[in-house]
Amino acid sequence: MAEMIRKSSVDEIVSHWILAGSCILLMITGYAFLFHIESIGSVLGGFNTMKTVHNWLGVVFVLSLLYSMRHYLRDALEYDADDMQWFKVAGGYLSHKVKVPPMGKYNPGQKLYYLVILVFGIAIAISGFGIWFMKDNMTVMLISHLVHNIAFCVFVIAVPVHIYLGTVANPGTFKIMVSGTMPLSEAKKKHPKWIKSVGKV
Ligand code: HEM
């Protein structure tokens, strides 16, 4: 059997799925509010119940988002010369002829994705609490709705791209978010600088 290396801790896997599950349910219920989709509302016992579910899922989402900072924030804020080169060749996604530079634990696309989710996640949460608790303040309501909708648009684009890249576009990646491990041989090819930093070469 191939030798495996741990890339994600159990803690990271559990919190990823709480973050992902709450985020996807929030997107579905948010979409139902925006376009008044009765069928989705009725699954949850009507729009009033759906609103309560949506609000409390927001609490779960923001807590798991803040918790995720301990897993990803440090990596997501560090970009070296290879990362800059990765941007120049678009990660090799647009052509097989370009040379993709050696990567660390996460590529710069993943790091930027995390920062986008963090910034817009905090924005969507603060504006969500504004809508929930500041009903009497017209200005707060207007600004909160605007911010909430803009952040929603960002999520509608970013999350499906992330799911696509974490599944069909990069076979084997999904297993990392289930078992937490990946084959060492594969990790040496895809994340040589990370493997070096953990002394596995
Ligand atoms: C069913 C949907 C999802 C799938 C299949 C999925 C898959 C994955 C996979 C495979 C990884 C590990 C990548 C690696 O270690 O190389 C990952 C990481 C991550 N996921 Fe997800 N994910 C999903 C939903 C979400 C959602 C909804 C969010 C955020 C709201 C999210 C946020 C993250 C973050 C922040 C990371 C770490 C950084 C990164 O790899 O980009 N995921 N996901």
Boltz pocket constraint, residues with backbone or C-beta under 6 A from the ligand:
constraints:
  - pocket:
      binder: B
      contacts: [[A, 7], [A, 16], [A, 19], [A, 20], [A, 21], [A, 23], [A, 24], [A, 68], [A, 72], [A, 105], [A, 106], [A, 109], [A, 110], [A, 111], [A, 113], [A, 114], [A, 117], [A, 159], [A, 162], [A, 163], [A, 166], [A, 167], [A, 173], [A, 174], [A, 175], [A, 176], [A, 177]]
      max_distance: 6.0
